Amino acid sequence: MILCGMNDYSQRNYVLPEQKRITEHYQTAALVNSFLNKVYLWMGLGLLSSALSCYWAVDSREFMSWLKSSSTNFLILAGAELLVVLGLTALLKYLSVSMARFGFLFYAVLSGLTLGPVVLAFTAESLTLAFVTTACTFGAMSIIGLTTKKDLSVGGRMLLMVLFGVIIASVVNILVGSSTMDLIISGAGVLLFSALTAYDTQKLKNIAVLEGLDTDKAAIYGALVLYLDFINLFLYLLRFLGKAKE
């Protein structure tokens, strides 16, 4: 009787809490996997939409002629792209899931159209090298963001300051036109968006773990964040490694 009582006490206080902890761990892991699968699915659809619209833009003589006929035309397209992404970011929580998805894919299409002139300016070898390097770097930094036990949020403010610094330096270099400064800015941009990829991936993981959030709109938000990291990393790598057409 006494031995049975001791066994019951042991099960209640040690075995069951341990089983509960293991169950919660697997439930959390399943939640994170489900959420991130949605994020990467929509990010992939965004990149595919950009690739298709960019291919169409490059292949369309009429569109490229219109785009190159006046700098105003490109500014209109770039302005529309900026307005869409700002509007999507600000209004995402008020939009329906279908509208959020449409807004993200529409932004991705506009982004692909603005990439057309950039793609035409570089050799095919440069584009391939930049894309493969971007994919490898993005994948590696995402794994770091998912697996590291270090809290990357402490560097968030520093990354934001570096981002503003890169933007300001880029604007200044448009006026100066220094090739050396452009190389430095490109290198800084590569490091910045590599770090942001790890930071944003960990942030999205924490959204799922700490807030228990696994919704379609949250997945669209995550896809947009990682899409921006990927595209900007690609552009800076292209500037850093790429060779312009002669």
C-alpha positions in Angstrom: 0.0 0.0 0.0 2.8 2.4 0.9 4.8 1.5 -2.2 1.8 2.0 -4.4 1.1 5.4 -2.7 4.7 6.5 -3.4 4.5 5.4 -7.0 1.3 7.4 -7.5 2.9 10.5 -5.9 5.9 10.1 -8.2 3.8 9.8 -11.3 1.7 12.9 -10.3 4.7 15.1 -9.6 7.4 14.0 -11.9 6.2 11.8 -14.8 3.1 13.8 -15.7 4.7 17.3 -15.6 7.6 15.9 -17.8 5.0 14.5 -20.2 3.2 17.8 -20.2 6.4 19.7 -20.9 7.3 17.4 -23.8 3.7 17.7 -25.2 3.9 21.5 -25.0 7.3 21.5 -26.7 6.0 19.5 -29.6 2.8 21.6 -29.8 5.0 24.8 -29.9 7.3 23.3 -32.6 4.3 22.3 -34.7 2.8 25.8 -34.4 6.1 27.4 -35.5 6.5 25.0 -38.4 3.0 25.6 -39.5 3.4 29.3 -39.4 6.8 29.4 -41.1 5.6 27.1 -43.8 2.9 29.6 -44.6 5.4 32.4 -44.5 7.8 30.8 -46.9 5.0 29.6 -49.2 3.8 33.1 -49.7 7.3 34.5 -49.9 8.0 32.0 -52.7 4.8 33.0 -54.5 5.9 36.6 -54.2 9.3 35.9 -55.7 7.7 33.9 -58.5 5.3 36.7 -59.3 8.2 39.2 -59.4 10.2 36.8 -61.6 7.3 36.4 -64.1 6.5 40.1 -64.2 10.2 41.0 -64.6 10.5 38.5 -67.4 7.5 40.0 -69.1 8.9 43.5 -68.7 12.3 42.6 -70.2 10.6 40.7 -73.1 8.2 43.6 -73.9 9.8 46.2 -76.1 6.7 48.4 -75.8 6.9 48.4 -72.0 10.6 49.0 -71.9 10.4 51.8 -74.5 7.7 53.4 -72.4 9.7 53.0 -69.2 12.9 54.4 -70.8 11.2 57.2 -72.7 11.0 59.4 -69.7 12.4 59.3 -66.1 9.0 60.3 -65.0 7.5 57.0 -66.1 9.9 55.0 -64.0 9.3 57.4 -61.0 5.5 56.8 -61.4 6.0 53.0 -61.3 8.5 53.2 -58.4 6.2 55.6 -56.5 3.2 53.2 -57.0 5.4 50.3 -55.7 6.3 52.4 -52.6 2.7 53.4 -51.9 1.5 49.9 -52.2 4.0 48.5 -49.7 3.5 51.3 -47.3 -0.3 51.0 -47.5 -0.1 47.2 -47.1 2.1 47.5 -44.1 -0.1 50.2 -42.4 -3.5 48.7 -43.3 -2.7 45.0 -43.1 -4.6 44.4 -39.8 -7.7 46.0 -41.3 -7.7 44.1 -44.5 -9.4 40.8 -45.2 -7.1 37.8 -45.8 -8.0 37.8 -49.5 -7.2 41.5 -49.8 -3.9 41.1 -47.9 -2.9 38.3 -50.3 -3.8 40.3 -53.3 -2.0 43.4 -52.0 1.2 41.4 -51.4 1.1 39.7 -54.8 0.3 43.0 -56.5 3.3 44.6 -54.8 5.5 41.7 -55.9 4.4 42.2 -59.5 5.2 45.9 -59.4 8.5 45.1 -57.9 9.3 42.8 -60.7 8.4 45.5 -63.3 10.8 48.0 -61.7 13.5 45.3 -61.7 13.3 45.1 -65.5 15.8 47.9 -66.2 18.2 46.5 -63.5 18.2 43.0 -65.1 18.9 44.5 -68.5 21.9 46.4 -67.2 23.8 43.3 -66.0 25.2 40.2 -67.8 23.4 36.9 -67.4 26.4 35.4 -65.5 26.2 38.3 -63.0 22.5 37.8 -62.5 22.9 34.0 -61.9 25.8 34.5 -59.5 23.9 37.2 -57.5 20.8 35.1 -57.3 22.6 31.9 -56.2 24.6 33.8 -53.7 21.5 35.5 -52.4 19.6 32.2 -52.0 22.5 30.6 -50.2 23.1 33.6 -47.9 19.4 34.0 -47.2 19.1 30.3 -46.3 22.1 30.3 -44.0 21.0 33.4 -42.2 17.4 32.1 -41.8 18.8 28.9 -40.2 20.8 31.1 -37.8 17.7 33.1 -37.0 15.7 29.9 -36.3 18.4 28.0 -34.3 20.4 30.6 -32.3 19.7 31.0 -28.6 21.1 34.5 -28.7 18.4 37.3 -28.6 18.9 39.1 -31.8 16.3 41.8 -31.0 19.0 43.7 -29.0 20.6 44.7 -32.3 17.4 45.8 -33.9 18.0 49.5 -33.2 21.5 49.3 -34.5 20.3 47.6 -37.7 17.7 50.4 -38.1 20.4 53.1 -37.8 22.6 51.3 -40.3 19.6 51.1 -42.7 19.1 54.8 -42.5 22.8 55.4 -43.0 22.8 53.2 -46.1 19.8 55.1 -47.5 21.3 58.5 -46.9 24.7 57.4 -48.3 22.9 56.0 -51.4 21.1 59.3 -52.0 24.3 61.3 -51.5 26.1 59.0 -54.0 23.5 59.6 -56.6 24.7 63.2 -56.6 28.4 62.4 -56.2 28.6 59.4 -58.5 31.6 57.8 -56.8 32.3 54.1 -57.8 34.3 53.6 -54.7 31.5 54.8 -52.5 29.0 52.7 -54.4 31.1 49.6 -53.7 31.3 50.5 -50.0 27.5 51.1 -49.9 26.9 47.8 -51.7 29.0 45.9 -49.2 27.3 47.5 -46.3 23.9 46.7 -47.8 24.9 43.0 -48.2 25.9 42.8 -44.5 22.9 44.8 -43.4 20.3 42.6 -45.1 22.1 39.4 -44.2 21.8 40.4 -40.6 18.2 41.6 -41.1 17.3 38.2 -42.5 18.4 36.4 -39.3 16.8 39.1 -37.1 13.5 39.0 -39.0 13.4 35.2 -39.0 13.9 35.0 -35.3 11.2 37.7 -34.9 8.7 35.7 -36.9 9.6 32.6 -34.9 8.9 34.5 -31.6 5.6 35.7 -33.0 4.5 32.1 -33.3 6.1 31.0 -30.0 5.3 33.9 -27.6 2.0 35.1 -29.1 0.8 31.7 -30.3 0.0 33.3 -33.6 -0.5 31.2 -36.7 -2.9 33.2 -38.9 -3.0 33.8 -42.6 -2.6 37.6 -42.3 0.4 37.1 -40.0 1.9 34.8 -42.6 1.4 37.5 -45.3 3.2 40.0 -43.0 6.1 37.6 -42.5 6.3 36.8 -46.2 6.4 40.6 -47.0 9.2 41.1 -44.5 11.4 38.2 -45.7 10.6 39.1 -49.4 12.0 42.6 -48.8 15.1 41.2 -47.2 15.6 38.8 -50.1 15.1 41.3 -52.8 17.3 44.0 -51.2 20.0 41.4 -50.5 19.9 40.4 -54.2 20.1 44.0 -55.4 23.1 44.8 -53.2 24.9 41.6 -54.1 24.3 42.3 -57.8 25.8 45.8 -57.4 28.7 44.3 -55.4 29.5 41.3 -57.6 27.8 42.0 -60.8 29.3 43.0 -64.1 27.5 45.6 -66.2 26.8 45.0 -69.9 29.2 46.9 -72.2 
